[in-house]
Amino acid sequence: MMTLLLRALALLTLIGSSTAQAAPGDRGPLLLAAASMQEAMNSAADAWAARGHPRPVLSFAGSSALARQIKAGAPADLFLSADEEWMDDVERAGLVARGTRANLAGNRLVLVRPADKPVALRIGRGMPIAHALGDGRLAMADPDSVPAGKYGKAALMALGVWPQVEGKVARADNVRAAMALVERGATPLGIVYATDARASKSVAAVGAFPVGSHAPIRYPVARLTASRHKDAEAFRRFLLSSTGRSILARYGFSAP
């Protein structure tokens, strides 16, 4: 509970900081988005602002943390989750505006290594991933709650190798934090989205997990019932438009 309150306070501090810099009419809607969407959503926000609108305020974290913040009453206009389960959770709480939920994008799951440290490993059933790790650990977003970690655990279970690595997982708060461990060389391997690997020059993909080894990766977006911003719905529609989807495609996201 204390962790949740601290995270909510951090979000409120961000909003307060934005408030101090601009009058309410000059601020764009607040979008809470999955950490893996950082580059794409910043680009989309810039494109929206280029059309003469106030630039949306963006806050990135693990989808699980964002959903909990929304349920705790954090003021926000839009939610972009990295999986459907956390959007379901927010919707069950009555916090999603009716008729505004839509799948925005898809992704792939990959195993990454530090760019300067080659790893000979082919992803497949029974792969010797524990041997490849050696004394190191496998960086993952928390497999109990964060979408990238849940997808990763499901894939490793489907390939029959989760028992090899269950005790060697370095759990991170979100997928970007997991990738940072690999970027720094703190772990020899990590599981992230293909778009994350593409965004970093410090990691290289060992390979992609089979599509059928985990649930489809879909990013739903929705307007929240707490939203009062006049541009919230218009920005949501912009993200779902051909222009918005083309921005996502530039960063490696697929159709949902």
N, C-alpha and C positions, 0 to 999 in steps of 0.2 A: 504493500500500500504506500509506503514512504517513497519507493522508487517511482511509482506512478505519479504521486503528487509532485515530486521533483521534476519529472518530465513535463507535466502539465504547466508547472511554474516556468520552466525554461521556454516553452512555447509562448506563454503569455508575455514573457520578457521580450521575446522576438517581436511580438505584435506591438507591444508598448514602444519598443525602439522605433519601429516603423511609424507609429503614430506621432512620435516626437519630431520626425523628419518631414512629415507631410500632413496636410489637412485631410480629413476623412474623404472629401470629395476627390482628392488627388491620388488616393491609393487604389490599387487594383484589388480584385478579390483574393482572398487567402486560400491557396491550394496546399493541402497536405498530401504529399506524394511519396511513393516508395523510393528508397534510396537509389535504386537502379535507374531511376528516371532523371537523374540530375542534369545531364547534358541536354537531353531531348527537351525537358520542360523549360530549361533556361532559354533554349533556342525558340521554343514556342512562345514563351512570354515576351521575348524580344520582337518576334514577328507580330504579335498582338499589339504591342506598344507602338510599333512602326505604323500601325493603322490609325494612330491617334488616340488610343485608349491608355488609361493609367496602367502601368506595368503590374501584372499580378504579383502578389507576395508569395514566395515559395518557401515551404518548409519540408525538409527531407528527413526520413528516418525509416526504420523497419515498419512494415505495414501493421504489425501487431501493436507496436508502441503508439502509432498514430490512431489506430482504432480505439485503443484504451483512452487516449487523450480526448477523442471525440465523445466517448461515453462518459468521461469525467466532466464534460461541460466546456472543453476548450472551444473558443469561438473560431469557426472556420466556415468557409463557403463551399469548398469542393474537397472531395476525397478521391485519391487515385491509389488503389491498392495493387499489390503484386500478385494477389490471388483472390479467388472468389469467396473463400471462407471468411476472411476478415471483413469483406464488404457485406456478406451475409450477416455477420455478427452485428454490424452497425445498423443494418436494415431491420433486423429483428428488434432492435432497441427503439425502432420508430424514428430514427435520425436521418433517414434518406428520403429526400423529396420524391413523392410518387411520380413514376414515369420518367425519371431522369437517369436511371442506372443504365449503362451500356458498356459493352466490352470494347476497349480502345485498342489494345495491341496484344501481341504474343511474343514469345521469346524461346530460347533454347538454353539448356543447362550444359556447362562445360567444366572439365577438370583443368586447372591451370597450375603452372609452375613459375618460379622466377625466370625472367627472360634469359638470364645468363647461366642457367643451370639445367641443361637438357635432362630429360627423364625418359627412359625406354619403357613405355607402358602402353599397351593397347587396351582401350576400354571394351570390356565384354564380360560375359558371365565367368565368375571365378577368377577374375584378373588378380594378380599378386600385388594388390595395392599396399598391403601392410609391409611387404618387402621393399617396395619403392619408398615408403615413408621412413624406413629404418628406425632410428631413434626419434624421428621428428613427429609432428602432429599434422592432422588434416584440418585446415581452416574451413569453417562452415558458419553461416548464419545459424543461430540457435535452432536446431532441428525439432525442438518441441513447440516452437511458436512462430518463428519467422518464415515466410513463404519459401525463400531460397533454400533454407535449411530443411524444411519439410520435403520439398521436392528432391533435395539431395539425398536425404535419408531413404525416401521411397525408392529412388533409383538404385542406391547401394543394396537395399534389401532385395529388389527385383533381380539384381545381378548376383545375389548370394554372398556378398562380401561385407555386409554391415557388421557381422560379428567380429571380423578382423580389425575394424577401425573404431568400433563403438567407444572403446576406452582410450582412444588416441585423438579424439576430436577437440580442437580448439574452438570453442563456441564464441561467436561474435554477436553484437547487438543487431547488426544488419549486414547485407551482402557486401557493401563497400568496406566495412570494417574487416570483414573476412578477407577480402582481396588485399587490403593494406598489409595484413600479416604476411601474405605471399610476396608482395612488392618489397617489403623490408627484408625478406629472406628469413623471417622468424619461423616460417613453416615451409616445408618443401613442396607441398601441394595444397590446393584449395578448390572448393566447389563454388562457382559463381555463374551468373548469366553470361551468355555469349556477348551481349552488349557491354557488360562490364569489362570483359577481357579486351574487347575492341577499343574501349576508352583508355586503356592503360598501356604505356610503352614498357612498363616494368614487369609485365607478366606475359606468358605465352600459353596458348591452349595446347594441352596434351591431346585432347579429343573431346568430342561431344557425346553426351549420354544418349542412348537410344530413345527415340520419342516415346515409345510405348513403355518405358521403364518407370514413368511417373505420370501423374495427371497432367493434362495440357496446361501450359503456363499462359494464363490470361490475366490481363490488367483491366479490371472494371473501374470506371469513373462515374461519379454521381455528385449531384448537388445536395447539400445537406439542408435539413429543415431549419437549422439555425441561421442560414444565410439570409442576409438583408441587402447584400451588395447588388446594385443595379446591373453590373456587368457579369455576375457569376454565371448565369444561364448562357449568355452570349459566348463567354469564353469556353464553357463546356462544349457548346455546339461547334466552336472553332476547332477545338481539339479533335472532334469527331469528323470534321470536314475533310475533303480531299487535301486541302492545304495542310491541316494538322497532321493527317496520316502520312503525308509526304515528308514532313519534318521527322516524324518517328522512323520512317524507313531509312532516312539518311544516317540514323544512328544504329541501324541494324535490327530494329524491331520489325516483327512480321505482322500480318493481319491476324486478328484474334481467332 
